[in-house]
Amino acid sequence: MIRAGVIGVGAIGRHHVRIYNQLDDVQLVAIADPDEARRMGLARLYKTPAYASFEEMFDRETLDVVSIAVPTVLHREVTLAALERGVNVLVEKPIAATVEEAAEMIKRAAARGLTLMVGHVERFNPALIELKRRLAAGELGHVFQVYARRLSPFPAYIRDVGVVMDLATHELDIMRYLLGSEAERIYAETERNLHNLYEDMLAGTIKFENGIVGVLDINWLTPTKVRELRITGERGMFLVDYLKQDLYFYENSKAPNPWDAMALFRGVGEGNVLKFQLNKVEPLEAELAAFIKATVNHTEPAVTGLDGLHALALVQMVLASAEQGQVLRVRDHVAAHGWAEMMGAKT
Ligand SMILES: NC(=O)c1ccc[n+]([C@@H]2O[C@H](COP(=O)([O-])OP(=O)(O)OC[C@H]3O[C@@H](n4cnc5c(N)ncnc54)[C@H](O)[C@@H]3O)[C@@H](O)[C@H]2O)c1
């Protein structure tokens, strides 16, 4: 039995608790959160010990793994404390508040020989997994563009970060993962409309080193929830609907163009639309199961600390571009901030 704990049992942490409680070969050992009502409510529900302080939980309990779902500014402190006690860590996304903090967490986990995985949960969405598989098989041919839309009603309860840190993190990780390429330049516009401290809207463009263009359309201002990714290439377009876990392929038309005059123009027409049949799963459950497996087998986790650091670096660069009102050259920004070694660059 793998002995699991959860630190921070708010909006997302409570789901980690529920899933550890139901996973095979995992025993939910304890939870920690200073919020008494939250902590005690879950303690009663799952009949598990609950602590106001994570230090006390580590002192009293023996844990193999822990999920860390505290506010992002605390990720570093809590992760380092867990690693210090020899506990393997799954930290929610974004990995940390700064690239430097993320690098320290990665270094400490490696030095202790412990697993550090980051909760980029969309990697475990069946539609995304199927898309990755089909892209790797070359089904789209040459890829031109990837377009991500992540629109939400205003989440009044999120006070500590803006929409770039909260939502764009997902898409930045996914683009890098799908395209297998690093960003070359970034241009972003952000606006603060309803939030009293941080940006709640992002319109951004990323040129990747392999020539593919990424478009980010992300906000907390839309009355309906949309989580979509479109990837267009030589043979057509894939569309992922993250919420429904659906994957579609819009084929280019194979029929000859009937008008000779029109055939003079190079272009594509509408072909069949295919919706793939997929087995739906709860992505967070798949994520936690993958974390447990990587820990038990001592294998590299599906989302490494370095993946988390890269996604966070992209978040920071999107924000910097918007703040400066300029196109940001990634190489220059990375060099100016001394991030190259932390990002694993071979200089
Ligand atoms: N993967 C995802 O899709 C996803 C979704 C939501 C949140 N998140 C991430 O999870 C983290 C938490 O977000 P949330 O929305 O659940 O926040 P939240 O505010 O709902 O919950 C955070 C919890 O941490 C507790 N906490 C604060 N200090 C603590 C401490 N020292 N020790 C133990 N617990 C402490 C709070 O009392 C609260 O219950 C953030 O980093 C966020 O970015 C990820």
The ligand as a MOL file (V3000), in Angstrom:
LIG
                    3D

  0  0  0     0  0            999 V3000
M  V30 BEGIN CTAB
M  V30 COUNTS 44 48 0 0 0
M  V30 BEGIN ATOM
M  V30 1 N -4.8390 21.4180 -12.2100 0
M  V30 2 C -5.8670 22.2450 -12.2120 0
M  V30 3 O -6.6850 22.2490 -13.1360 0
M  V30 4 C -6.0560 23.1770 -11.0610 0
M  V30 5 C -7.3240 23.6240 -10.7820 0
M  V30 6 C -7.4780 24.4690 -9.6910 0
M  V30 7 C -6.3560 24.8340 -8.9560 0
M  V30 8 N -5.1240 24.4070 -9.2930 0 CHG=1
M  V30 9 C -3.9390 24.8070 -8.5080 0
M  V30 10 O -4.0460 24.2520 -7.2050 0
M  V30 11 C -3.5710 25.1850 -6.2300 0
M  V30 12 C -4.7080 25.4710 -5.2540 0
M  V30 13 O -5.7800 26.0740 -5.9420 0
M  V30 14 P -7.2780 26.0300 -5.3900 0
M  V30 15 O -8.1060 26.6330 -6.4340 0
M  V30 16 O -7.6020 24.6590 -4.8970 0 CHG=-1
M  V30 17 O -7.1400 27.0370 -4.1480 0
M  V30 18 P -8.0380 27.1260 -2.8360 0
M  V30 19 O -7.7790 28.4680 -2.2480 0
M  V30 20 O -9.4270 26.6850 -3.1060 0
M  V30 21 O -7.3820 26.0180 -1.8760 0
M  V30 22 C -6.1040 26.1590 -1.3100 0
M  V30 23 C -6.1530 25.5210 0.0770 0
M  V30 24 O -4.8330 25.5710 0.6380 0
M  V30 25 C -4.9980 25.8390 2.0090 0
M  V30 26 N -3.7470 26.3170 2.5890 0
M  V30 27 C -3.2610 27.5820 2.6380 0
M  V30 28 N -2.0930 27.6010 3.2960 0
M  V30 29 C -1.8360 26.3280 3.6530 0
M  V30 30 C -0.7860 25.7070 4.3730 0
M  V30 31 N 0.2500 26.3980 4.8450 0
M  V30 32 N -0.8430 24.3860 4.6000 0
M  V30 33 C -1.8860 23.6510 4.1520 0
M  V30 34 N -2.9140 24.1850 3.4500 0
M  V30 35 C -2.8780 25.5010 3.2140 0
M  V30 36 C -6.1390 26.8430 2.0810 0
M  V30 37 O -6.7020 26.9300 3.3980 0
M  V30 38 C -7.0920 26.2770 1.0530 0
M  V30 39 O -8.0210 25.3730 1.6180 0
M  V30 40 C -3.1120 26.4160 -7.0240 0
M  V30 41 O -1.7280 26.3150 -7.2610 0
M  V30 42 C -3.8510 26.3110 -8.3430 0
M  V30 43 O -3.1560 26.9010 -9.4220 0
M  V30 44 C -4.9680 23.5630 -10.3100 0
M  V30 END ATOM
M  V30 BEGIN BOND
M  V30 1 1 1 2
M  V30 2 2 2 3
M  V30 3 1 2 4
M  V30 4 1 4 5
M  V30 5 2 4 44
M  V30 6 2 5 6
M  V30 7 1 6 7
M  V30 8 2 7 8
M  V30 9 1 8 9
M  V30 10 1 8 44
M  V30 11 1 9 10
M  V30 12 1 9 42
M  V30 13 1 10 11
M  V30 14 1 11 12
M  V30 15 1 11 40
M  V30 16 1 12 13
M  V30 17 1 13 14
M  V30 18 2 14 15
M  V30 19 1 14 16
M  V30 20 1 14 17
M  V30 21 1 17 18
M  V30 22 2 18 19
M  V30 23 1 18 20
M  V30 24 1 18 21
M  V30 25 1 21 22
M  V30 26 1 22 23
M  V30 27 1 23 24
M  V30 28 1 23 38
M  V30 29 1 24 25
M  V30 30 1 25 26
M  V30 31 1 25 36
M  V30 32 1 26 27
M  V30 33 1 26 35
M  V30 34 2 27 28
M  V30 35 1 28 29
M  V30 36 1 29 30
M  V30 37 2 29 35
M  V30 38 1 30 31
M  V30 39 2 30 32
M  V30 40 1 32 33
M  V30 41 2 33 34
M  V30 42 1 34 35
M  V30 43 1 36 37
M  V30 44 1 36 38
M  V30 45 1 38 39
M  V30 46 1 40 41
M  V30 47 1 40 42
M  V30 48 1 42 43
M  V30 END BOND
M  V30 END CTAB
M  END
